[in-house]
Amino acid sequence: MSEGPARLDRTCIVLHEPQDVVNIALVIRAMKNMGLSRLRLVNPAEFDAWRITGIAHDTEDVVKRIRIFDDLPSALADVSYVLGATARRRSTRHEWWSPEGAATEFTRPSGGRGGRLAVVFGREDRGLSNEALDLCHGLVCIPTNPDHTSMNLAHAAVIILYELRKAALGPADWEALELEGKRRRRTPPALHGELEEFFDIWERAMGEVGLFHGIDPAPKMRSFRNIFQRANLDRRELGLILAVAYEVLNFARREKKRARERAEAEAEANAG
């Protein structure tokens, strides 16, 4: 296992006294989305594995690994660093982090966080108690609207877990990934000569549709150049736009031919 996934595997999510099995299921869904698989429940009000997998589909592997504890100290006994999620800043001497800042710090090789990390979330109705916060080394606070700070448990979890995944795995190569996760073939960037050829054809096409009627085409073509050059077109994209320009020229040619044929037919009819 490479270092990024290993860091995620060393991270466990702890739900302290969760009240609703639906929220447990939604946190598990978020964990599966973000590549985490270790969930610990402390004194849950209800727990039904069958119902959870019915809500969070394809998460049986995560559900099977769930560990249930009677108290929070037991759930954290083998953890090196405990990060508590809370909506309220308290006047304590804890380290405080934003989700991004916490994720960056605790996935940094030189950060001294090489052991297991636990992220603790509190009850849905009142969050983490002061006693629970006392067990945390640091706190993470999502910068929400100060007039409405309380968040749904699963919503808070997915924000923090996303930042952990992003920090652990590094920047995702979104340009090379299709939505289904397959890598697409990269297309080389368009060459300068190809762009110049395209601009010539594009100018002719825009002239055919009357864009430059009675005016100097240079200023508008300068704007077109700026637009297309900022787009950093690859050769496939350039080919697509070039096909549009050629189709405009072909359409204009067909229309001129049809107009000429109509004029000739009318002339013959008038001559007859």
Protein Blocks (a to p, Z undefined) as FASTA:
>chain_A
ZZklmmmmmpccddehiabfklmmmmmmmmmmnopabdcdehifbdcfklmmmmmghilm
mmmmpccdfbfklmmmmpcbdcdddfbdcddfbdcddfklmmmmmmgfklopabccdddd
ddfklopafklmmmpmbdcdddddfklmbccfklmmmmmmmmmmmmmnopadfklpcfko
pacdddddddfklmmmmmmmmmmmmmmnopmgoiafklmmmmmmmmmmmnopafklmmmm
mmmmmmmmmmmmmmmmmmmmmmmmmmmmmmZZ
